[in-house]
Amino acid sequence: MYEDLIRRLMALEAQTANEEAETLRKAVDAIDDLVEDRNALRSELTAEMLMLWREYAMADDSTLTPAAKRLGAELLAAFDARVSSSVKG
């Protein structure tokens, strides 16, 4: 059901900045088309984030392309920032 969306998100690593923005817009549109309510959206986004986390943030860097490494680093940084802000708060 969401294989096409996953493929489009994974393809972001191989595209230029403008192409990435367009692909992301299409992915968001696909999500809008596929989910019926807020809980379904939350569930689908959680599943997508878990997949990205496993595939990029937790992967051995030697198995990733440079763009995939950047995505993994961004995911880790976002997680660190979230943890830091919750500890301070």
C-alpha positions in Angstrom: 0.0 0.0 0.0 2.8 2.5 0.9 5.5 0.9 -1.1 5.4 3.7 -3.7 5.7 6.3 -0.9 8.6 4.5 0.6 10.3 4.3 -2.8 9.9 8.0 -3.3 11.3 8.8 0.1 14.2 6.5 -0.4 14.9 8.1 -3.8 15.5 11.5 -2.1 19.1 10.6 -1.4 19.9 10.4 -5.1 18.2 13.7 -6.2 19.2 17.4 -6.2 17.7 19.8 -3.7 14.9 21.0 -6.1 14.1 17.4 -7.0 14.0 16.5 -3.3 11.6 19.2 -2.6 9.3 18.1 -5.4 9.5 14.5 -4.4 8.8 15.3 -0.8 5.7 17.4 -1.9 4.5 14.4 -3.8 5.1 12.1 -0.8 3.0 14.4 1.4 0.3 14.5 -1.2 0.3 10.7 -1.3 0.0 10.6 2.5 -3.0 13.0 2.3 -4.6 10.8 -0.3 -4.1 7.6 1.6 -5.0 8.4 5.2 -8.5 9.0 6.4 -8.0 10.5 9.8 -5.5 11.9 12.2 -4.9 8.6 14.0 -4.2 6.8 10.7 -1.8 9.6 9.7 0.0 9.3 13.0 0.3 5.6 12.6 1.6 5.7 9.1 4.1 8.5 9.9 5.3 6.5 12.9 5.9 3.5 10.7 7.7 5.5 8.1 10.0 7.1 10.8 10.8 3.8 12.3 11.8 2.5 8.8 14.0 5.5 8.2 15.5 5.1 11.7 16.4 1.5 11.1 17.6 1.9 7.5 19.7 5.1 8.1 20.3 6.1 11.7 21.1 2.6 12.9 22.9 1.4 9.8 26.6 0.8 9.6 28.0 3.9 7.8 30.1 1.7 5.5 26.9 0.4 3.9 25.4 3.8 3.2 25.9 6.3 0.3 27.1 9.8 1.3 23.5 11.2 1.1 22.2 8.3 3.2 24.9 9.0 5.8 23.7 12.6 5.9 20.1 11.5 6.4 21.2 9.2 9.2 23.2 12.0 10.8 20.2 14.3 10.6 17.9 11.7 12.2 20.4 11.2 15.0 20.8 15.0 15.5 17.0 15.5 15.6 16.7 12.7 18.2 19.5 14.2 20.3 17.9 17.7 20.1 14.5 16.2 21.1 16.0 14.3 24.1 18.1 17.4 25.2 15.0 19.6 25.1 12.9 17.2 27.1 15.6 16.8 29.7 15.9 20.6 30.1 12.1 21.1 30.2 
